[in-house]
Each structure stands twice: as structure tokens, then as C-alpha cells.
Amino acid sequence: MKFSHPLMHDNFSSRDMDAVVKLLKKKDKILTQSKNVALFEKEWSKWLGVRYSVFVNSGSSANLLTMSMMKILYDKGEVILPTLTWVSDINSVIQNNFKPVFVDINPMNLCMAENDIIKKVNKNTLAVFMTHVQGFNGFTPKLIAFLKEKKIILIEDVCESHGATYKNKKLGTFGAVSNFSFYYAHHMSTIEGGMVCTNDKKIYQLARMLRSHGMVREIDDKKIENKIVKKNPTLSPKFIFLHPGYNFRNNEIGAVIGLSQLKRLNKNNKIRTRNFFYFLKKLDKSKYRTNFITKGSCNYAFPLILKRANFKNRDKLETILKNNKIEYRRGNAGGGNQLRQPYLKKYTKKINLNNFKEVEHIHFFGYYIGNYPSLDIKKIDKICKILNSVKYGY
Ligand SMILES: Cc1ncc(COP(=O)(O)O)c(C=O)c1O
């Protein structure tokens, strides 16, 4: 179906195309991971404000790589996870044999609820894997202080929140590791792609190895590499596999697109933020939630959430969206409450969904619609007029 208001529009500019063509026209070119990947990682680190970044082939690969690093470094423990997140945040935890512990959301930012996290921390808690949902910051001073005091590892999923901040510092600079996605409709895209970011040199070297089969030659420090080579005299120095890794590499085409898109990321984020606040201003507050905590937020898709839990209202909204060719996804991030998904059955048998009321509301009555840089105020006026015209029942 051709949408009048899609989730994303025109995310590949003529400048992006020129950058790719320039690369392809080069003689003796290397298109697999090479200089442009290294340059994109450097520029991304500079933009974000971290020491190290590792470009991978998706945000999900970034998640899996991160939890595999946690397995190597810490072996076991509980990981506190959101119920509203992308599936790979949870998969990466269970695939590495950590125990998932689930938390309900704060309805005002869709991120894990501070008090529920604190309640579920115990002596076995290894890490909190925070997803900053749909551009909202999930941190609070109380949570940050608590995790620091308890020495709990903080991991950030910033796949939906490039450029959002907490205390004027970009999200993705607080955790031991932070992950980004450059998938189609996100703040910027490299076709497929993700980034693992850290300030920790040991984590950085590990991430580089795990991205490429666990190979020691990927270590970015000759001293460390030589030490390991010396310890393994029977092995070919170029083929020492220190840990069970993956092939999560991206390539030069993704990197030049990333470099090109990064140049307009701040500008695009400004437009998206303007649009986000305009949606909030124009939407009928008696029908849709507008009382979000917006400080530091940087939204890429507008969260359209019905105020009332009413299935007839939901059907009316979906009919209006369909009839007006407004593309939408129900369940906000990742299709709603992950606890309802079949892949998690083994872990959710004893869970009472009544203890997850906020994510349950989003599961049935929460949506997102597009908020992309070419969207203008006039069009938002039109969309809000349509949305506000729906006659909901009580
Ligand atoms: C919060 C979150 N984490 C992780 C991912 C995974 O990213 P990717 O699609 O690049 O695998 C997504 C995907 O959209 C996401 O929204």
C-alpha cells in the first residue's frame, strides 16, 4: 500500500548516493570492512562523546555481541530487562544463559520504571539493560545513584534514541556499553547497521574480536596482540581464535552512507524534535496521551497512545488510520509486551501480567506513527485533525 503518511520517507539522499558512487568508482577498491569503517567509527565516537565504537551489521548484532562480552567477562547472573523493547535485547540475554528479570514501564517515558528496577535488584543482579524507548531518556538521578552504589553494570540500548540526552549528555555515554541501530526508519540509516560503544579499552578490544570470529588480529593494540601470539606458538598468528565469536562485520558501503548521514543527523534531529512537540501540542489531550517526560528526548517516530483502554476505540482508531493511509505499528517499541511472546514461554509461566499494567496498556492501545525529517507542520496539522476527529466511546 502507498501511504500518505509512512513511518519513514526518503532516508537515502542524493549525497548518500554520491558517496557510494565515489567509493564504487575507485580503482582497487576494498568493499569489505576497511578504512571507511574505521573512519565512521572515529566520527561516531566523536559525535557521541565516547572513546571507542565498533561498527556492526545491525543493532541486534550489537546487542548479541554485548551480552556475549558479558558472558566472557562475568559468566552468570540476572539481567534486568524491559518488557517494552526490541526482541534482540531479551534474546541476547537468554542466548547467553543469563537469567532475564522483567520490569514494567513508566507510562510517561515508556522506559523501565525506576521503582520496579530497584525492587528487582538482588545479590544475583549482574546488569540492568536499559532501552531508551522511542527517543525518551530512561534515566533518573535516583536510578543512576542506586546502580552505582550497588555496583550494577549498566548497559544502554540507544537504538531508538540517537541524540537524546540525560543531564545534557548524550544517551549512550553512561553505560559500560551502549548499542545503536542504523536500521531503515531510525534517526539515521546505513541500510542495515549498528554500533557498539564504550569508554573501556578491554571491552573495546573484546568487541572488535567478537565482531570477527573472536580473532586476535582484530585487537587494536599490537602489544596485547603480540603477547597472545607469543602464548600460542603453535598457531598461525593471523588465525588465533581467542573467544567463540561471530561474523558481525559491516562493510565500506554502509560506512560511507553512515559518514554521509552523520553529517545531517543533528539537523534532522532538530526537525524531528520540532515535529514531536508540534504533535503533542495539536493532539486532543482528552483522547491521546501527551503527558510524556520530554526533557532530553529525541524522537524518531511519534508515540500515539489511546488514553482509555477500550477495544472499540482501538478498532475505530485503526480504521481511521487505514482509511487515511497513515502507516502505524501497534505496541510501540517491538510490538508491545514481550512477556506475551511465544519465544519467551519458558521464562514467563509464573509471571502474572497484572503486575505489568503499564506495558499491557501499550500492548493493546499504544501505537507509533512516522516522524521523519521531511514531515512538515502542515501535514502534522492534517494528521492531528484526522486523529482528533475520531468519536471515541467511554
Ligand atoms: C530498541 C531497539 N533495540 C534494538 C533494535 C535492533 O536493531 P536492528 O533492527 O538494527 O537489528 C531495534 C530495532 O529497531 C530497537 O528498536
Ligand as a Chemical Component Dictionary entry (heavy atoms), coordinates in Angstrom:
data_LIG
# 
_chem_comp.id                   LIG 
_chem_comp.type                 NON-POLYMER 
_chem_comp.pdbx_formal_charge   0 
_chem_comp.three_letter_code    LIG 
# 
loop_
_chem_comp_atom.comp_id 
_chem_comp_atom.atom_id 
_chem_comp_atom.alt_atom_id 
_chem_comp_atom.type_symbol 
_chem_comp_atom.charge 
_chem_comp_atom.model_Cartn_x 
_chem_comp_atom.model_Cartn_y 
_chem_comp_atom.model_Cartn_z 
_chem_comp_atom.pdbx_ordinal 
LIG C1 C1 C 0 15.192 -0.686 20.925 1  
LIG C2 C2 C 0 15.772 -1.488 19.801 2  
LIG N1 N1 N 0 16.835 -2.267 20.055 3  
LIG C3 C3 C 0 17.414 -2.999 19.082 4  
LIG C4 C4 C 0 16.937 -2.972 17.791 5  
LIG C5 C5 C 0 17.586 -3.828 16.750 6  
LIG O1 O1 O 0 18.132 -3.100 15.721 7  
LIG P1 P1 P 0 18.275 -3.738 14.263 8  
LIG O2 O2 O 0 16.959 -3.644 13.606 9  
LIG O3 O3 O 0 19.320 -2.899 13.612 10 
LIG O4 O4 O 0 18.699 -5.146 14.443 11 
LIG C6 C6 C 0 15.837 -2.192 17.485 12 
LIG C7 C7 C 0 15.318 -2.201 16.114 13 
LIG O5 O5 O 0 14.666 -1.494 15.544 14 
LIG C8 C8 C 0 15.230 -1.417 18.504 15 
LIG O6 O6 O 0 14.174 -0.653 18.261 16 
# 
loop_
_chem_comp_bond.comp_id 
_chem_comp_bond.atom_id_1 
_chem_comp_bond.atom_id_2 
_chem_comp_bond.value_order 
_chem_comp_bond.pdbx_ordinal 
LIG C1 C2 SING 1  
LIG C2 N1 SING 2  
LIG C2 C8 DOUB 3  
LIG N1 C3 DOUB 4  
LIG C3 C4 SING 5  
LIG C4 C5 SING 6  
LIG C4 C6 DOUB 7  
LIG C5 O1 SING 8  
LIG O1 P1 SING 9  
LIG P1 O2 DOUB 10 
LIG P1 O3 SING 11 
LIG P1 O4 SING 12 
LIG C6 C7 SING 13 
LIG C6 C8 SING 14 
LIG C7 O5 DOUB 15 
LIG C8 O6 SING 16 
# 
